[in-house]
């Protein structure tokens, strides 16, 4: 009997995904040397089913420029965060993450920090990952 036939839609969501926008800010101290001093981040990630968010890995990339292009160089730092929560949602809004101050290198007259990119990789308890790349900003401390 055709009246007994039911129709339905199935929607499959990713096991882990970022929701909405995101961003990051690095704090830099300039002098004869450059120091990476602070790190803030903004994002929301959600895991499906009974899995929970367990770790976040941040890869911060930027270029150090100088009026003399032979003095330019690229910098990358990886920051690992263990997430101590039993939730399937992890959200931070402009929240500092404690890092050790790190000497980056020399900066030359009128140098700057440009092309800041932050890759955020989230891992859930099923070892599934989601990645989001955001543009970062810098503040001089």
C-alpha positions in Angstrom: 0.0 0.0 0.0 1.6 3.3 -1.1 0.0 5.3 1.7 2.3 3.4 4.1 5.5 4.6 2.4 7.1 7.3 4.4 9.7 9.7 3.2 12.4 11.3 5.3 15.7 13.2 5.0 19.0 12.1 6.5 21.5 14.8 7.3 25.0 13.8 8.1 27.1 16.2 10.2 30.9 16.1 10.5 32.1 14.4 13.7 34.0 17.6 14.6 33.6 21.1 13.2 34.3 24.7 13.8 31.3 27.0 14.1 31.4 30.6 13.1 34.4 32.8 12.7 37.6 32.9 14.7 40.7 35.0 15.3 43.9 35.4 17.2 46.3 38.0 18.5 50.0 37.9 19.2 51.8 40.2 21.6 55.2 41.3 20.5 57.9 43.3 22.2 60.2 45.1 19.8 63.7 46.4 20.5 66.9 45.2 19.0 65.3 41.8 19.4 61.7 40.6 18.9 60.0 38.6 21.7 56.8 36.7 21.3 55.1 37.4 24.7 51.4 36.8 24.6 48.8 34.8 22.6 45.0 35.3 22.5 42.4 33.3 20.6 38.8 33.3 19.6 36.9 30.3 18.2 34.1 27.7 18.8 34.5 24.0 17.9 31.9 21.3 18.4 32.2 17.5 18.4 29.3 15.1 17.5 27.8 12.2 19.3 29.3 11.3 22.7 32.8 12.5 21.8 34.4 15.4 23.6 37.1 18.0 22.6 40.4 16.8 24.0 43.1 19.0 22.4 43.8 22.1 20.4 47.0 22.8 18.4 47.8 26.3 17.2 50.4 26.9 14.5 51.3 30.6 14.4 53.1 31.8 11.3 54.2 35.3 10.4 56.9 37.2 8.5 59.4 39.7 10.0 60.2 42.4 7.5 62.9 45.0 7.1 63.6 47.9 4.7 66.5 45.7 3.5 64.8 42.6 2.1 67.8 40.4 2.7 67.0 40.7 6.4 63.4 39.4 6.1 62.6 36.0 7.6 59.6 33.7 8.4 58.7 32.6 11.9 56.6 29.6 13.0 55.6 28.5 16.5 53.4 25.5 17.5 51.4 25.8 20.7 49.6 22.7 22.1 46.7 23.0 24.5 45.2 20.0 26.4 41.5 20.6 26.9 40.4 19.5 30.4 36.7 19.5 29.8 34.1 16.8 29.3 32.1 18.8 26.9 31.5 18.4 23.2 31.8 22.2 22.7 34.9 24.2 23.4 34.6 28.0 22.9 37.0 30.8 23.8 36.4 34.5 23.1 39.5 36.8 23.0 41.0 34.6 25.8 44.7 34.7 26.6 46.5 31.4 26.5 49.6 31.3 28.8 52.9 30.9 26.8 56.5 31.2 27.7 58.1 34.4 26.3 60.2 33.4 23.3 63.0 35.3 21.6 62.2 35.3 17.9 65.3 37.0 16.5 66.6 40.3 15.4 64.5 43.1 14.0 66.1 45.8 12.0 65.3 49.5 11.7 61.7 50.1 10.8 61.0 46.3 10.7 57.5 44.9 11.2 55.5 41.7 11.8 53.2 40.9 8.8 51.2 38.1 7.2 50.0 36.7 10.6 48.2 33.4 10.1 47.0 31.0 12.9 46.0 27.4 12.1 43.7 26.0 14.8 43.4 22.2 14.8 41.0 20.6 17.2 41.0 16.9 18.2 38.1 15.0 19.8 38.1 11.8 21.9 37.6 9.7 18.8 40.9 11.2 17.5 39.1 13.0 14.7 40.3 16.5 13.8 39.0 19.7 12.3 41.1 22.6 11.1 40.5 26.3 10.8 42.9 28.9 9.5 42.4 32.5 10.7 44.2 35.8 10.1 45.9 37.1 13.2 46.6 40.5 14.5 49.6 41.8 16.5 49.9 44.2 19.4 53.2 45.8 20.4 53.8 45.5 24.1 
